[in-house]
Amino acid sequence: MRIKDKIKRPRRPVVVYEILPPREKDGTLNSYAANISSLLSQTHIDAINIPEVRDEIARGERPVKNQLRAEPREFGKLLQDIVGIESIVNRVVVHQTLDKEMVWLEETYNKYEIENLITVGGESRNITYPGPSVNEALSAIKKNEKLNVLCGGISIPSREKESLKLIQKSKNGSEFFTTQVLYDSAKIIKMISHYQKRCDEKNTFPRRLLLSFAPVSSKKNIDFLNWLGVDIPVDTEKYLNENDQIMTERSMEIAINVLNETLTFLNENKIVVPIGLNVEHIMSYNFQASIEMLQELARIYREFCIKTDIY
């Protein structure tokens, strides 16, 4: 079953692994893809999520130097061919005109054979961009008869009126959303609750939310997440930083708690927002830790999908 079909079936578990395109020092695309294939053979996933890495000036100085990376579409196509699993490519749509974005997308669909896309907006609403907003891009994709792509978006649980933003993006064609990396359950639970309520009011079915998690193994990782705008509660950050030797284990513990608390809330309150998982590595040296996190969270999540009767 294709990822576009799985996403739209609430009872169907959806587990995605997010991985950065390789840097020059990571070796050739083929060797890197082979390493990823070996790692992913340890568990089952439904798709590979590939972000688009850009310098984000508005955020201030980047705590981790940005390095030149492979073209996400080229990497995605190679992974589809080698690993035999679909790729989802992220695209920041604001940096060139809508016409040029549509040319890029048609090339992605026809040349690279990638049919799954996450549309991403600009880093700041205070910057004037030459390209379309996410909703404008989604609307144009929806109207383009040459394309048959699954479109998704980004969800930031702490953002004001986020549930209404999700509904508007869904109207324009977004079928799923990946959240920001989660280190606390309170805001994602609140957002899901609001999203369910708004969907009920507007008589529309909520789209799938892929809950994002990532292990951390050093203060540099946490600094980078803070720079990205990830919401890490003060007490949680303090707990992680207390002991570098067990930081990875503690980040696993936090992820398990956040997932369990969120799933319990869904079940107890009969919330029908479909959920999925998106696990990422943040830094390449966290690969193995992220695979272990993926395995454990996927086990918990799939068990929930089997037992729940909310969908």
N, C-alpha and C positions, 0 to 999 in steps of 0.2 A: 504494500500500500504506500502511495506517495505521501510525502510530508504534508502537502496541501490538503489531502483527504483526512489524515490523522488529526491535524490541527482543528478541523471543523467537527470532529466527533468527540463530544465532551467526555465520554467514558473511556476513550482511548488514551492511554498514557503517552506523553510526548516528552522525550528526554533529549536535550541538545547539548553539545560540547562546543564551547567558544574558544577559538584558537587564533592567535596572531599570525599573520603571514611571516615567513622567515626573514631574518636579517642576512646581510651578505656573509657574515662570519658563521652563520648556521649551516653553510654548505649549499649544495645545489638544491633546487626545488625537489628533484627526485629523491635525493638522500633524506631530506627533511621529511618529505611525505612518507617515506618508508618507515622512518622512526615513529611518526605519528600513527601510522597503521599498526605498528607493533604495540604501542601504548593502548590504542583503542581496542585492540583484540582482547584486552582484559575485561571489557564490559560491552554492553549493548547500548547504542545510541541511535536516534532517528535522523539526525542531521548534524552537520558541522556548521557552526556560526562564525563567520569571518568578519571582524570589524575593519573599518577603514580608519587608519591612524593618521591624524593630522596634528600639526602644531596648533595649539589653542592659545593665542596671544592674550585674550581677555582674562584667562585664569591666572596670569602671572608666570613667574619662572617655573619651568617644569622641573620637578625634583629628580626625575629620571630622564637622561638624555634620549631624545627621539632619534632613532636610527633609520636609515633607508631600508625599506622592506619591499618584498616582492609585491607585484600587482595582485590584489585580492582575487580578481576574477581568474587570473591564470592559475593561482594557487588553488582556488576552489574547483576549477575544472580538473586539475591534476588529482586532487583528493577524490573527486567523484570517480575518476577513472581507476585510481590505484586502490582506494579503500572500498569503493563500490557503494558509497553513501552520498546522499544529496548534500549540496552546499547551500548555505544562506549567506548572501553577501550584503553587508551594510553599505549604504551610500549616503554621504552628506550631500543633500540636494541643492544647497543654497549658493554654491560657488560659481556656477555658470548658468546661462539662460535656460529657460525651460526647453526650448528647441534643442539645445545641445545636450541637455539631460536626457531627452527622449532618444536622441541618436545613441548616446552612451548605453541606455537601457536596451534598445533594440539590438545593439551589438552584443551586449551581455547575454541576451536571450538567444540570439541566432548563432553567434560565433563561439561563445563560451558554454553554451547549453545550460546556463544557470537560470532556473525558473523561480527562485525564491529570493526576496529582497526585503531588507529592513530600511525604511526611509528615516533619515536622521536630519534634524534641523541644525541651525547655527548655534554656536556656543553662547551667544548673548543676544538678547532682544534689543540691546542698545547699539548694535552694529547693523549698518545697512548693507545688505548683500545683493549681488547682481542676479541671483537665481530665485526660484520659486520657494514658497513656504512648503512645509511637509504636506499640508492639506491641498495645496495647488498641484503639487507633484502627484499625489495620490489620485486626485480627480482626473488628471491628464492620462495617467496610466490606465485607469478604469475605462476611459473612453477610447483607448487605442485598441482597435480590433486586431492589430498584428501581434499583440502580446497576450499570453495566457500565464500570468505570473501570480504567485502568492505574495501579497504585500503585508508587511508587519511594521511595527513602530516601536518607539522607546517609551517606557513609563517610568516616571520619577515619583514615587509614592509621597514624598514630602512636598511636592509642588502644589501650589494653590489651585483649586478647582480641577485637579487632575482627572477625576472621573468624567467630568464634562468634556475635557479634551479627548479622552479615549473614545467617547461616543461620537464626537465630531469626526475624528479620524476614521472610525469604523464606517460612518456614513459615506466617507469618500473612498472606502475600499480596503482599509486595514483589517486583516483577519486575525491578527494576534499581536501581542506586545511583549517585549522583554523588559523586565524591571532593571533598575539600577541594582548593583550588588547590595545584598541585604545583610545587615548586622544587628537588626532589631526587628521584632515582630509588630510592635505597636502601630507604626505608620502604615505598613502594608495591610494590616488587618483593618485599620480605619479606612484606607482607600478602597479596599475590596468591598467593605460594607457600603460605602457611599456609591460605589460603582453599581452594585446590585440594586440599590434603591433608585438611582437615576435611570437605570435600564427598565426597571419595573414601571416607573412613571411615564417613560417614553414608549413603553410597549415594544422594546427591542431586546434581543438576546445578547448577553455579554459575550465578548470575544475572549479568547484564551489568553491568560497571563502566564508567561514563563518566568518563574521566580529565579533570580540570579544569585549565585553564591560563588565564593572564591576563597581559597586558603591564603593566609599570610604567614610569612616566616621571618620577617625582619621589620624594624621600624621604618625602613625605606619603603617597604610595601604599603604600610599604613599611611605614610606621608603622601605616597602616590595616589592612594584611594581618596584621601582628603582633598588633594589637588583636583581630582576628577569630580569632586562634589558629592562623593558617597557619604551618606549620613551614618556616622559611627557615634553612638552615644558616648559621652565622656567616660562613664564607668566601664564601658566595654573596652574602650581604647586603653584605659589604665590597666585593666585586667590582662589584655593581650601583651602590653609592654612590660609587665612585671618580670617576665622570665623569657628571654630569647630562646632558650633551649626547648621550651615546650609551647612556643607561640603557635606553631602549626597545629598541634593537638588541640589547643584551646580554640583556635579558629574553627576547627572541625566541630568541637563541642557546641560552639555558638550557632553554627549553621544548622546542626541537628535540632537544637532547641527552637530556633526561629521557624524551621519547617514544621516541626511537630505542633507548635503553638498555632501556626497558621492553619494547618490541616484540621486540627481540633476545632478551631473556631468555625471553619467552613461546615464541618459535620454537625456540630451542635446547633448551629443557627440556620441550617438548611440553605446555605448560600450556594447558588448554582453557577457561579463564575468558574469556568473551566480553568484548571491549573496545569502547568507543566514545569519542567526544570531546565535551567540553563546554567551550566557550571563552567567557570573559566579559570585560567591559571595566573593571570596578572603578569607574572614574570616567568621566563622560560625555565628557570631552575625550580619552579613550583609544579612542573608537569606531573611528576609522580604523585605528589600530595593532592593535586587536583583530581587525578584519576581515582585515588582512594576516596576522596570526598564524593565524587560522582557515583561511585559504586554504592556507598552507604546511603546517600540521599535518595538515589534511585530505588534502592531496596525499600526504604520507608514509604516513598511516594507510590510505588507500584502496589505495595500492600494496601495502602489507602484506597487506590483506584479499584481494587478487587472487592474490598469490604464495604465501601460507601454505597448508599442508595440515594444520594442527593441528585444525581443526574438522570 
